[in-house]
Structures are given as C-alpha cells and as structure tokens.
C-alpha cells in the first residue's frame, strides 16, 4: 500500500535502499521481515521523514560542495571526507578555503522518474 500510494514500482523502491528488486518483493510479499529502520530509511530518502541527525554536516571546498554525509559533528565529517586526517591536515585544508558547515539535506534519486 505504501509503495503504491507513492506511485513507485518495486524496482524503484529497491533502488531507494540499494537492494535487489527480488529483496523488495520478499519484503512486500511477507516472505522475509523488513526491519523498521530499513523502512524508515526509504521514507527518509523520499523526504517523508527528517534526517535522523537533524542537520547534516557537509565539507565545502573552494570549488563547491566536496562531501556530504550523515554525521553528528564536525570532527566526524572531516574524518570521513578526508580519510582520518590529522589536525594539521584539517587546518591545511581550512587555510586553503575549505570549511565544514551544517546543512539540511534532502535525498533525491534521479532514477526514480524512469
């Protein structure tokens, strides 16, 4: 009912969660149980739910957005974006105009319209 209420195919729903279409079919037909967290992830990806972290942290470089992810704090986003850099490496990037800020991120899958 949820999928149909959004006008989505099984393939599109599977794409939302990066699973095979057959896995979505198993969930939909009750062959296996979908974890609530998985369903909430699908709802989040469609914009039905706010980010579980509120605003997300992003790293911006002089050319524009460099990295975005669901991170709880600035230190975490730097670690993931730059591969566990030292404090000096982070400071070097900041001196070159890089910065980390919070942003409200909305997921959109460009393939859903196909």
Backbone as a chain_set.jsonl record, in Angstrom:
{"seq": "XXXXXXXXXXXXXXXXXXXXXXXXXXXXXXXXXXXXXXXXXXXXXXXXXXXXXXXXXXXXXXXXXXXXXXXXXXXXXXXXXXXXXXXXXXXXXXXXXXXXXXXXXXXXXXXXXX", "coords": {"N": [[0.828, -1.19, 0.0], [1.95, 1.239, 0.799], [4.004, 1.668, -1.099], [2.509, 1.779, -3.503], [0.923, 3.989, -2.937], [2.699, 6.003, -3.336], [3.161, 5.812, -5.949], [5.207, 4.186, -6.906], [7.36, 1.749, -8.427], [8.3, -1.686, -7.766], [10.962, -1.994, -8.406], [11.899, 0.643, -8.258], [11.582, 1.159, -5.52], [13.36, -0.709, -4.486], [15.69, 0.396, -5.472], [15.831, 2.724, -3.95], [16.834, 1.761, -1.575], [19.122, 0.482, -2.212], [19.053, -2.281, -2.766], [18.375, -5.497, -4.252], [15.704, -5.959, -6.59], [14.277, -8.295, -6.133], [14.646, -8.692, -3.388], [13.12, -6.595, -2.343], [10.611, -7.53, -3.198], [10.372, -9.856, -1.661], [10.098, -8.724, 0.891], [7.73, -7.263, 0.509], [5.869, -9.269, -0.058], [5.806, -10.621, 2.278], [7.589, -12.684, 2.737], [10.043, -12.38, 3.944], [10.971, -10.43, 6.79], [10.925, -6.944, 6.89], [13.136, -4.788, 8.438], [12.284, -2.207, 10.719], [13.945, 0.025, 10.686], [14.959, -0.056, 8.107], [12.695, 0.467, 6.555], [12.15, 3.035, 7.499], [14.379, 4.311, 6.505], [13.839, 4.259, 3.752], [11.572, 5.913, 3.738], [12.745, 8.256, 4.641], [14.522, 8.782, 2.529], [12.688, 9.469, 0.587], [11.86, 11.853, 1.514], [9.879, 11.935, 3.436], [10.452, 11.749, 6.106], [12.341, 13.62, 8.497], [15.913, 14.175, 8.558], [17.628, 11.76, 10.521], [19.559, 12.836, 12.111], [19.01, 15.467, 12.304], [20.162, 18.489, 11.094], [22.704, 17.909, 8.661], [26.243, 17.404, 8.405], [28.43, 19.0, 6.138], [31.214, 19.18, 3.887], [32.836, 21.808, 2.38], [34.654, 22.912, -0.395], [36.865, 25.251, -2.098], [35.881, 25.073, -4.731], [33.276, 24.327, -4.43], [30.633, 22.195, -3.1], [32.041, 19.47, -1.46], [31.802, 17.109, 0.033], [29.169, 15.291, 1.547], [27.376, 13.954, 4.283], [25.8, 11.786, 6.704], [26.533, 12.836, 9.508], [27.312, 13.337, 12.932], [28.826, 15.365, 14.037], [31.303, 17.984, 13.539], [33.984, 17.054, 13.607], [33.695, 14.374, 12.915], [32.736, 14.486, 10.248], [34.933, 15.601, 8.918], [36.804, 13.532, 9.326], [35.733, 11.412, 7.784], [35.422, 12.577, 5.233], [38.04, 13.278, 4.497], [39.541, 11.052, 5.035], [40.485, 10.209, 7.719], [42.191, 12.428, 8.671], [44.991, 14.218, 10.111], [45.031, 16.747, 12.709], [46.574, 18.841, 11.785], [46.419, 18.427, 8.999], [43.712, 18.942, 8.54], [43.646, 21.627, 9.299], [45.348, 22.641, 7.315], [43.734, 22.287, 5.044], [41.646, 24.002, 5.742], [43.005, 26.436, 5.663], [43.251, 26.682, 2.972], [40.784, 27.421, 2.213], [38.749, 25.611, 2.67], [35.867, 24.399, 4.412], [33.666, 23.246, 7.043], [30.227, 22.836, 7.482], [26.863, 22.882, 8.806], [24.026, 21.52, 7.151], [20.772, 21.297, 5.715], [19.808, 18.394, 4.391], [18.296, 16.944, 1.591], [17.33, 13.984, 0.172], [17.367, 12.89, -3.16], [16.508, 10.754, -5.756], [17.608, 10.55, -8.895], [16.935, 8.585, -10.695], [14.4, 7.687, -10.187], [12.369, 8.734, -11.736], [12.322, 7.342, -14.087]], "CA": [[0.0, 0.0, 0.0], [2.822, 2.416, 0.873], [4.667, 1.825, -2.399], [1.511, 2.203, -4.488], [0.463, 5.345, -2.608], [3.709, 6.919, -3.854], [3.281, 5.579, -7.389], [6.531, 3.619, -7.165], [7.476, 0.341, -8.78], [9.158, -2.439, -6.852], [12.353, -1.691, -8.775], [12.232, 1.965, -7.727], [11.732, 1.029, -4.073], [14.628, -1.405, -4.264], [16.749, 1.371, -5.751], [15.928, 3.634, -2.8], [17.554, 1.118, -0.48], [20.296, -0.2, -2.757], [18.883, -3.729, -2.702], [17.82, -6.057, -5.483], [14.244, -5.934, -6.665], [13.767, -9.524, -5.517], [14.589, -8.495, -1.938], [11.926, -5.796, -2.072], [9.461, -8.414, -3.388], [10.286, -10.725, -0.469], [9.523, -7.916, 1.973], [6.359, -6.887, 0.186], [5.015, -10.461, -0.014], [5.859, -11.213, 3.609], [8.494, -13.834, 2.789], [11.004, -12.002, 4.978], [10.519, -9.243, 7.51], [11.734, -5.74, 6.721], [13.386, -4.081, 9.687], [11.693, -0.869, 10.764], [14.968, 1.004, 10.301], [15.066, -0.083, 6.652], [11.527, 1.191, 6.056], [12.34, 4.453, 7.81], [15.378, 4.817, 5.562], [13.117, 4.514, 2.497], [10.738, 7.092, 3.954], [13.676, 9.388, 4.715], [15.031, 9.048, 1.184], [11.611, 10.119, -0.172], [11.567, 13.138, 2.125], [8.768, 11.835, 4.385], [10.982, 11.897, 7.464], [13.533, 14.468, 8.571], [17.156, 13.469, 8.825], [17.707, 11.285, 11.9], [20.539, 13.634, 12.817], [18.708, 16.886, 12.121], [21.012, 18.973, 10.015], [23.869, 17.079, 8.386], [27.479, 18.15, 8.188], [28.991, 18.933, 4.795], [32.516, 19.824, 3.698], [32.826, 22.64, 1.183], [35.975, 23.352, -0.829], [36.724, 26.472, -2.901], [35.122, 24.826, -5.963], [31.888, 23.981, -4.102], [30.391, 21.076, -2.192], [33.015, 18.391, -1.628], [31.339, 15.883, 0.661], [28.052, 15.384, 2.478], [27.087, 12.675, 4.911], [25.015, 11.836, 7.934], [27.494, 12.845, 10.608], [26.803, 14.028, 14.116], [29.616, 16.526, 14.43], [32.285, 18.442, 12.565], [35.162, 16.178, 13.59], [33.347, 13.146, 12.2], [32.649, 14.721, 8.807], [36.305, 15.745, 8.417], [37.435, 12.204, 9.31], [35.245, 10.617, 6.662], [35.673, 13.271, 3.967], [39.472, 13.323, 4.162], [40.229, 9.795, 5.347], [41.148, 10.259, 9.029], [43.332, 13.352, 8.632], [45.482, 14.79, 11.365], [44.566, 18.118, 12.946], [47.339, 19.706, 10.876], [45.868, 18.29, 7.644], [42.438, 19.682, 8.527], [43.991, 23.053, 9.312], [45.876, 22.97, 5.984], [42.58, 22.421, 4.157], [40.934, 25.226, 6.126], [43.801, 27.565, 5.181], [43.025, 26.763, 1.529], [39.404, 27.846, 1.969], [37.786, 24.55, 2.942], [35.179, 24.535, 5.693], [32.572, 22.312, 7.327], [29.032, 23.512, 7.991], [25.665, 22.043, 8.818], [23.094, 21.794, 6.065], [19.601, 20.435, 5.673], [19.992, 17.589, 3.19], [17.14, 16.197, 1.093], [17.77, 12.977, -0.801], [16.581, 12.715, -4.369], [17.066, 9.74, -6.642], [17.25, 10.97, -10.25], [16.478, 7.436, -11.479], [13.023, 7.317, -9.863], [11.457, 9.19, -12.772], [12.405, 6.49, -15.273]], "C": [[0.879, 1.264, 0.0], [3.451, 2.702, -0.484], [3.685, 2.374, -3.433], [1.012, 3.618, -4.219], [1.441, 6.41, -3.101], [3.913, 6.744, -5.355], [4.62, 5.0, -7.793], [6.436, 2.156, -7.587], [8.32, -0.369, -7.726], [10.626, -2.147, -7.142], [12.779, -0.332, -8.218], [12.419, 1.916, -6.216], [13.037, 0.325, -3.73], [15.8, -0.45, -4.467], [16.933, 2.356, -4.602], [16.837, 3.08, -1.716], [18.797, 0.364, -0.937], [20.231, -1.709, -2.553], [18.35, -4.205, -4.051], [16.3, -6.024, -5.427], [13.628, -7.163, -5.991], [13.684, -9.392, -3.995], [13.369, -7.663, -1.578], [10.685, -6.674, -2.185], [9.279, -9.342, -2.184], [9.67, -9.974, 0.699], [8.047, -7.663, 1.725], [5.396, -8.073, 0.292], [5.064, -11.186, 1.324], [6.741, -12.434, 3.727], [9.6, -13.626, 3.818], [10.515, -10.699, 5.592], [11.478, -8.084, 7.27], [11.91, -5.086, 8.085], [12.786, -2.678, 9.616], [12.688, 0.188, 10.296], [15.124, 1.072, 8.787], [13.904, 0.701, 6.04], [11.661, 2.688, 6.321], [13.377, 5.077, 6.893], [14.71, 5.139, 4.222], [12.265, 5.771, 2.626], [11.598, 8.353, 4.011], [14.153, 9.78, 3.323], [13.981, 9.722, 0.312], [11.224, 11.465, 0.408], [10.39, 13.123, 3.076], [9.203, 12.057, 5.82], [12.165, 12.843, 7.438], [14.768, 13.606, 8.81], [17.178, 12.997, 10.269], [18.687, 12.086, 12.743], [20.184, 15.121, 12.81], [19.51, 17.383, 10.945], [22.225, 18.056, 9.881], [25.093, 17.976, 8.187], [27.947, 17.947, 6.763], [30.354, 19.613, 4.801], [32.465, 20.541, 2.355], [34.262, 23.047, 0.877], [35.797, 24.592, -1.697], [35.916, 26.287, -4.194], [33.664, 24.461, -5.69], [31.802, 22.801, -3.158], [31.348, 19.936, -2.488], [32.457, 17.074, -1.112], [30.141, 16.185, 1.545], [27.783, 14.007, 3.045], [26.307, 12.872, 6.185], [25.948, 11.724, 9.128], [26.994, 13.739, 11.732], [27.59, 15.283, 14.494], [30.679, 16.834, 13.379], [33.498, 17.514, 12.47], [34.895, 14.914, 12.784], [33.303, 13.365, 10.69], [34.034, 14.934, 8.203], [36.991, 14.386, 8.305], [37.019, 11.423, 8.071], [35.59, 11.275, 5.327], [37.135, 13.195, 3.536], [40.234, 12.068, 4.555], [41.069, 9.842, 6.604], [42.371, 11.17, 9.028], [43.768, 13.766, 10.033], [44.887, 16.183, 11.519], [45.288, 19.077, 12.002], [46.795, 19.628, 9.448], [44.536, 19.026, 7.513], [42.72, 21.177, 8.468], [44.567, 23.507, 7.975], [44.732, 23.169, 4.992], [41.807, 23.709, 4.463], [41.676, 26.462, 5.616], [43.626, 27.764, 3.673], [41.575, 27.122, 1.19], [38.355, 26.777, 2.165], [37.108, 24.832, 4.276], [34.08, 23.488, 5.816], [31.43, 23.106, 7.948], [27.894, 22.505, 8.059], [24.748, 22.485, 7.685], [21.903, 20.859, 6.195], [19.643, 19.701, 4.345], [18.694, 16.872, 2.85], [17.642, 15.245, 0.017], [16.819, 12.971, -1.979], [17.279, 11.697, -5.232], [16.666, 10.115, -8.06], [16.71, 9.832, -11.1], [15.026, 7.078, -11.196], [12.042, 7.73, -10.944], [11.435, 8.301, -14.006], [11.378, 5.401, -15.252]], "O": [[0.591, 2.23, -0.706], [3.434, 3.837, -0.96], [3.998, 3.324, -4.151], [0.712, 4.363, -5.152], [1.071, 7.573, -3.267], [4.731, 7.434, -5.963], [5.121, 5.277, -8.882], [5.544, 1.426, -7.154], [8.972, 0.272, -6.901], [11.439, -2.063, -6.221], [13.911, -0.182, -7.756], [13.322, 2.563, -5.685], [13.736, 0.717, -2.795], [16.78, -0.486, -3.722], [18.053, 2.774, -4.31], [17.525, 3.831, -1.025], [19.447, -0.314, -0.141], [21.231, -2.339, -2.21], [17.928, -3.402, -4.882], [15.698, -6.056, -4.353], [12.579, -7.068, -5.355], [12.758, -9.918, -3.378], [12.66, -7.978, -0.622], [9.789, -6.573, -1.347], [8.154, -9.579, -1.744], [8.824, -10.511, 1.415], [7.218, -7.827, 2.62], [4.243, -7.904, 0.687], [4.444, -12.236, 1.491], [6.657, -13.158, 4.719], [10.037, -14.569, 4.478], [9.74, -9.962, 4.982], [12.691, -8.224, 7.428], [10.934, -4.86, 8.801], [12.79, -2.047, 8.559], [12.319, 1.131, 9.596], [15.392, 2.142, 8.24], [14.099, 1.499, 5.123], [11.326, 3.509, 5.466], [13.264, 6.251, 6.539], [14.987, 6.18, 3.626], [12.241, 6.602, 1.718], [11.212, 9.397, 3.485], [14.186, 10.961, 2.977], [14.328, 10.468, -0.604], [10.359, 12.151, -0.136], [9.93, 14.187, 3.493], [8.415, 12.502, 6.654], [12.917, 12.87, 6.464], [14.664, 12.449, 9.216], [16.789, 13.748, 11.164], [18.643, 12.017, 13.971], [20.977, 15.946, 13.264], [19.527, 16.742, 9.894], [22.708, 17.498, 10.866], [24.974, 19.152, 7.846], [27.869, 16.838, 6.235], [30.616, 20.503, 5.61], [32.101, 19.959, 1.333], [34.999, 23.472, 1.766], [34.661, 24.952, -2.004], [35.33, 27.247, -4.695], [32.889, 24.3, -6.633], [32.778, 22.448, -2.496], [31.456, 19.486, -3.629], [32.622, 16.035, -1.752], [30.102, 17.216, 2.216], [27.949, 13.003, 2.352], [26.171, 13.99, 6.683], [26.127, 10.643, 9.689], [26.341, 14.758, 11.503], [27.076, 16.157, 15.191], [30.918, 16.051, 12.46], [33.978, 17.225, 11.374], [35.766, 14.44, 12.054], [33.781, 12.522, 9.931], [34.286, 14.49, 7.083], [37.675, 14.111, 7.319], [37.861, 10.839, 7.389], [36.009, 10.593, 4.391], [37.431, 13.064, 2.348], [41.457, 12.025, 4.42], [42.261, 9.54, 6.556], [43.472, 10.725, 9.351], [43.009, 13.672, 10.997], [44.31, 16.73, 10.58], [44.684, 20.015, 11.482], [46.717, 20.645, 8.76], [44.269, 19.659, 6.491], [42.108, 21.903, 7.685], [44.31, 24.629, 7.541], [44.753, 24.106, 4.193], [41.371, 24.413, 3.553], [41.047, 27.428, 5.184], [43.823, 28.864, 3.157], [41.187, 27.125, 0.022], [37.183, 27.001, 1.861], [37.707, 25.435, 5.167], [33.626, 22.921, 4.822], [31.642, 23.941, 8.828], [27.948, 21.432, 7.459], [24.704, 23.658, 7.314], [22.024, 19.756, 6.728], [19.526, 20.321, 3.288], [18.066, 16.264, 3.717], [18.302, 15.662, -0.935], [15.602, 13.039, -1.806], [18.493, 11.759, -5.425], [15.49, 10.01, -8.406], [16.086, 10.083, -12.13], [14.462, 6.24, -11.9], [10.974, 7.128, -11.059], [10.599, 8.498, -14.888], [11.314, 4.595, -16.18]]}, "num_chains": 1, "name": "protein.A"}
